[in-house]
Amino acid sequence: MMKICSFGETLIDFSPLGVSDNGNLIFERNPGGAPANLAVSVVKHGCEASFVGEIGEDIFGDFLRETLKREGVDTQYMVVNPRYKTTLAFVQLDAQGERSFCFYRNPGADTMIETRDVNFQAIDECDLFHYGSVSMTNNPARITTFELVRYARQKGKLISFDPNLRKPLWNDEKEARREICHGMEYCDILKVADDELAFLTGCSTLEQGARELQKQYGIPLILVTEGGKGSHALIHDYFIDAAACNVEVVDTTGAGDGFFGCFLASLLKSGKTLAELTGDEVYQMLRLANAAGALAVTRKGAIPALATTAEALALLEQNPQ
């Protein structure tokens, strides 16, 4: 079975659950963190996944590790640091279910992971190495991220990157843009949301922005997500569109991770290289990934909301194209 190694942060999302009898907002503890979410999504779609990241020696770290293990993710390469606490994020939802975050992470254990703490066997045994930009916001995690990415490239691994822009975690937008652009220098597959694409390129259309990034960084496959409008892919000079599935939005947390995990699993299971993929095959992968992402927004939380392949296929039957 093909395996993905996902590196970065895992944290607690405290998601709004309702109002107490005293009129106070109630928050529910949910496991999250984009790379961890993606690892779970990959497993739910039929591939193996390991997660590499650092947690605190506290009740939240224990909860996250046990959750990932229960979901079938290989947790043997996770690092426990007794000196720092596990990162927390409080999620606010607007009327449309769109979320914003308030982070408790100064520093969080995820930012303190050092290269010497990582067992490189996690990369040696994987087929694809995945990373995001949240681990680039602070050192030593930033240094560690790029050292692991360079190692994965030296080992000939397929590499995927999700910028996952969280502006409050950066010192300023200039730093965020610089480090994310650095991250794009190494990847074979980029997944970028429409607002992130605008942030990185300033282009007026999604296709123009994707082509600009592909021209500048030589990325073979670029995926662009557009929420309820669907997703797109730029590969072999073709810009492919795939419509979204119609669902009722409850909470958008984890939707992009559900989408990307599903797509990467479909790619690995196909047994094809990026050069061998046809436009129709990419389209079908987008459609399934759209369904997986759509199902995630119908449920609260990130990891608890992630869908299986069977659930995504069932939704596609309700949304024929």
JOTAUR-V842964 format. One record per backbone hydrogen bond with DSSP energy under -0.5 kcal/mol. CO is the residue of the C=O (numbers start at 1). NH is the residue of the N-H. E is the energy in kcal/mol with one decimal. If there is no record, write none. Layout:
BEGIN
<<CO;NH;E> <CO;NH;E>>
END
This chain:
BEGIN
<<2;48;-2.8> <3;127;-3.2> <3;128;-1.4> <4;6;-0.6> <4;50;-2.5> <5;7;-0.5> <5;130;-3.0> <6;52;-2.7> <9;36;-1.0> <11;13;-0.6> <11;32;-2.6> <12;14;-0.7> <12;89;-2.8> <13;15;-1.0> <13;30;-2.3> <14;91;-2.7> <15;28;-3.5> <18;26;-3.0> <20;23;-2.1> <24;20;-3.4> <26;17;-3.5> <26;18;-1.0> <28;15;-2.4> <28;30;-0.6> <30;13;-3.2> <31;302;-0.5> <31;303;-1.4> <32;11;-1.6> <33;36;-0.6> <33;37;-2.8> <34;38;-2.7> <35;39;-1.8> <36;40;-2.0> <37;41;-2.4> <38;42;-2.6> <39;43;-1.7> <40;44;-2.2> <41;45;-0.9> <42;45;-0.7> <42;47;-1.9> <43;46;-1.8> <44;309;-1.3> <48;4;-2.2> <49;74;-3.0> <50;6;-2.8> <51;53;-0.5> <52;8;-2.2> <53;79;-2.9> <55;81;-2.8> <56;58;-1.8> <58;62;-2.4> <59;63;-1.9> <60;64;-2.3> <61;65;-2.5> <62;66;-2.4> <63;67;-2.1> <64;68;-2.4> <65;69;-2.3> <66;70;-2.4> <67;71;-1.8> <68;73;-2.5> <69;72;-1.4> <73;75;-0.6> <74;51;-2.1> <75;78;-1.7> <79;55;-2.7> <79;81;-0.5> <80;82;-0.6> <81;57;-1.1> <81;84;-0.9> <84;57;-0.5> <85;109;-2.8> <87;12;-2.0> <88;104;-3.3> <89;14;-3.4> <89;91;-0.5> <90;102;-1.9> <91;16;-0.5> <92;100;-2.0> <94;97;-1.9> <97;252;-2.1> <98;94;-2.5> <100;92;-2.6> <102;90;-3.0> <103;105;-0.6> <104;88;-1.8> <105;108;-0.6> <107;106;-0.8> <108;111;-1.5> <108;112;-0.5> <109;112;-1.4> <110;113;-0.6> <111;141;-1.9> <114;117;-1.8> <114;118;-0.5> <115;118;-1.6> <118;120;-0.8> <119;122;-1.9> <120;123;-0.8> <120;124;-2.2> <121;125;-2.2> <123;126;-1.3> <127;158;-1.7> <128;5;-2.8> <129;160;-2.5> <130;7;-2.7> <131;162;-1.8> <133;136;-1.8> <134;137;-1.2> <138;142;-2.2> <140;144;-2.4> <141;145;-2.7> <142;146;-1.9> <143;147;-2.0> <144;148;-2.4> <145;149;-2.4> <146;150;-2.3> <147;151;-1.8> <148;152;-2.6> <149;153;-2.2> <150;154;-2.3> <151;155;-1.8> <152;157;-2.5> <153;156;-1.7> <158;129;-2.9> <159;188;-2.7> <159;189;-1.9> <160;131;-1.6> <161;191;-2.3> <162;133;-0.9> <166;169;-2.0> <167;170;-1.7> <172;176;-1.9> <173;177;-2.8> <174;178;-2.2> <175;179;-2.5> <176;180;-2.4> <177;181;-2.2> <178;182;-1.8> <179;183;-2.2> <180;184;-1.6> <181;185;-0.5> <182;185;-1.2> <183;186;-1.2> <188;221;-1.8> <189;161;-2.3> <190;192;-0.5> <190;223;-3.6> <191;163;-0.7> <192;225;-1.7> <193;197;-2.4> <194;198;-1.8> <195;199;-1.9> <196;200;-2.2> <197;201;-2.1> <197;202;-0.5> <198;202;-1.8> <205;209;-2.2> <206;210;-2.8> <207;211;-2.6> <208;212;-1.9> <209;213;-2.1> <210;214;-2.4> <211;215;-2.4> <212;216;-2.2> <213;217;-2.8> <214;218;-1.9> <218;220;-0.5> <221;190;-2.3> <222;234;-2.5> <223;192;-2.8> <224;232;-2.4> <225;194;-1.8> <226;229;-2.1> <227;230;-1.7> <230;226;-2.6> <231;242;-2.6> <232;224;-2.5> <233;235;-0.6> <233;240;-3.4> <234;222;-1.8> <235;238;-2.7> <238;235;-2.2> <238;240;-0.7> <240;233;-2.0> <242;231;-2.4> <245;247;-0.6> <247;249;-0.6> <252;255;-2.0> <254;258;-2.4> <255;259;-2.3> <256;260;-2.7> <257;261;-2.7> <258;262;-1.7> <259;263;-2.3> <260;264;-2.9> <261;265;-2.1> <262;266;-2.4> <263;267;-2.5> <264;268;-2.6> <265;269;-2.6> <266;270;-1.3> <267;271;-0.7> <267;272;-0.7> <268;271;-1.0> <273;276;-0.5> <273;277;-1.0> <278;282;-2.1> <279;283;-2.2> <280;284;-2.4> <281;285;-2.0> <282;286;-2.4> <283;287;-2.5> <284;288;-2.1> <285;289;-2.4> <286;290;-3.0> <287;291;-1.9> <288;292;-2.2> <289;293;-2.7> <290;294;-2.6> <291;295;-2.3> <292;296;-1.3> <293;297;-1.0> <294;297;-0.7> <295;298;-1.1> <296;299;-1.0> <297;250;-3.8> <297;251;-1.9> <302;305;-1.3> <302;306;-0.6> <303;306;-1.2> <308;312;-2.2> <309;313;-2.8> <310;314;-2.0> <311;315;-1.9> <312;316;-2.0> <313;317;-1.7> <314;318;-0.8> <315;318;-0.6> <315;319;-0.6> <316;319;-1.0>>
END
